[in-house]
Amino acid sequence: MTTSDLAPGDLTVTDPEFVAIHQHFAFDEVLAHTSLSQADRFVVQLGAVVAVGGRTEFRALVVAALDAGVSPIVAKEVVYQATAYVGSARSTDFLVVLNELLTERGVALPLAGQSTTSAADRLPVGRAKQSEIVGTEAVDRMYDQAPADALHFQEFLSGNCFGDWYTRTGLDVQRRELLTFAILVGLGGADAQVAGHVAMNLHVGNTRQDLLDVLTVLVPYVGYPRTLNGLTAINDGAPAGAGEDHA
């Protein structure tokens, strides 16, 4: 076989050492240090890979996730949830990849709708969901302190981020918050938001250990700088030894 005979991306042939190192680390070493279910592991890894922008790895992970029993709806919700944090310019690319894979498997599209809000109620319902996750006092304070010419950004957060996305079925609020933490860690440059979502995870009932488990399975896919920044946010917002207080 010559180089010209290889299929694009056939790393097992062109880069066997790379594949061996990655597989040992990602599937032997890393998984020995997390208690996440297989389904939850795929959810957070897929979200982080969307944030990183890794379409090749996303495709491989989606195939593995679907083979392991992750439903098409859950896979789709990962990309939908990511839209609020990475923007549609990025998430659209991953919807295309996902739709191609689902179509190859004979899954009829579109999938059953998961929206629970409408244009008429998304803002009040979204603000209520935001208050559930962030805390009513914090949300009220954001509105009260917003300058009049910037109030629409708070309304965008309530109506779009929380009203359009967080209120969807397919993933419950605890899994959405773990997913959002993973997306923000993978995105990089969002340290304030990562710290904020550590607090939000605790507020909805997730624990320091849950967050550490998520961060552990992200290491091979997002690298050490993003991982260590996420770890700092966990250590600051959910210090070791205080986990029971936040459970």
Salt bridges, closest charged atoms under 4 A:
ASP28 OD2 - HIS24 ND1 3.31
ASP40 OD1 - ARG175 NE 2.75
ASP67 OD1 - ARG105 NH2 2.69
GLU77 OE2 - ARG168 NH2 2.72
GLU77 OE1 - ARG176 NH2 2.77
GLU100 OE1 - ARG59 NH2 2.94
GLU132 OE1 - LYS129 NZ 3.17
ASP140 OD1 - ARG127 NH2 2.90
ASP164 OD2 - ARG122 NH2 2.73
GLU177 OE1 - HIS197 ND1 2.96
